[in-house]
Amino acid sequence: MMPPEISRFFLFDGELLNQYAELLDNESEIGRRISSSIEQILGVPVLKTAREHLSALTERLDREVGIEASKDQQTQQLGTALTQAIEMRTAHEAELAGQREELDRLNLERESLEALLRSQDLYQKAIDRLDQARTDLEYARLTQREKRTELQAAMKDAWRTALAETVATARARSSQAVASALSNLATSLRSRAVEAHHCEICDQDLVGHARDRVAMSLPATALTGDANAAALQAIGHMEDIERFRVVDIRSDVRFITNQLDNARIDEIDARSRITDAEQSLEGQSQDDLRGTIAAYGPTMQKIAILQSAIDASVKKIDEQVAAIDGLTKALSAVGATTFGDLQARLAVVREARDVYRMAVELYKSALRERVEASASELFLTMTTEPTDYARLAINDHYGLSIIHADGAVETGRSAGQEQVVALALMGALQANAPLRGPIVMDTPFGRLDPKHTANVVQTLPSMAEQVVLFVQEDEIDRPDVRRYLGHALKREYELQRVSSRSTRVSVVDGR
């Protein structure tokens, strides 16, 4: 009754809620698709459609300006270049649209394959290991990017650390040089006092026994050179060395490097676990799933190759957009009168397009704030540790991070935490989306402990106007459900398997 990208927020398998952790990874294709679906349910496409319409008008006027400019001898070269750049951008955009359409198809195929695999008890554990390994892999990659950035920042002062020992030696030598120069200066002053019978420091005459005592204190070897200049030079050199700021980054670099090494080891471990899980899936195939398993690996390879092609197409489009903007500005600078009206219309449309671009971002920002507030309220209601956590923080892709009471971000989230955060997001979308409906959940408590399960069940009535749960009795006891929901429990049914093609549905206790 509704597109798959929308239905995921109304009808979903509790075991797949961990997919929403992908929203925290900016490079995840699954995360990008879920983020796009969230924007659809929140009504963002309305503004995006207007923006795209204005972009199309801008492109058409760009093309017309290029055609008109190529007719004018003064602007012919610029007009031809503009027309060619627009044609290249159009070709790249068409190619990109086809690539994204194919990627969507492959991702749906991948999800379908994984759903089939999950439906078999024989493969459930392998799929769970595969999902966890993928999550661990992305986290290890994210950690490595963060630690490389930290290492790069720390290495800015590496040259100071490298010179630390040399500077220490130079400081010791300069200190000795200053002491020697000052001693020589004192000797020089005494020698001049003996020769002149007058001390230039205290401005007193030096005669008789006093002069004899000073003369006896002089060294046997006479000093050479200007002692004053030598002392000043030694002091100046020491001051220069003292101004050098010594920074020892070895402990910081060692700590960051250890973390980076651990993240690399975690990535290798995750890759190994992914390989093991995929081999388990392939090695345990049965006749009815042999085709599904055989298609899984090649599908993943196609997705990876196609994603690289999409990145290349986006880069090419950006290059052409920059070239078009430059050529348009160059034509405006020429000030041709033959198509001045056309350029004026283009300027108006460009400005309107930019306004809508800004409107989209402002609207999305306001939506994110509302979703963040609603999700935080639901999360604090469902978590078993409400005093330890302050709120949830949302990113540009609607991914939610757990923030501790001290402001720190929760890094090692458990499977249960992921599920509670995903449920909080579901409820927040229901509270803030113009499109609302009942929530239908299958096995939502598989990864939750009893206390979390109780909190979630009691919170469900506030998440939507109607919630339908499909649960197994080993997930939660019937009396507990009735106690947690109270008057919010409107109907209770029991599903009994009759055969592989038949299930009997009956009302329980007249509910």
Helices and strands as residue ranges (DSSP letters): H 4-7, E 11-13, G 14-24, H 29-41, H 44-71, H 76-118, H 121-154, G 155-157, H 158-162, H 164-196, E 198-199, E 204-205, H 208-217, H 227-242, H 250-283, H 290-334, H 340-382, E 389-394, E 400-404, H 415-432, E 439-442, H 450-459, G 460-462, E 467-470, H 478-485, G 486-488, E 493-499, E 502-507
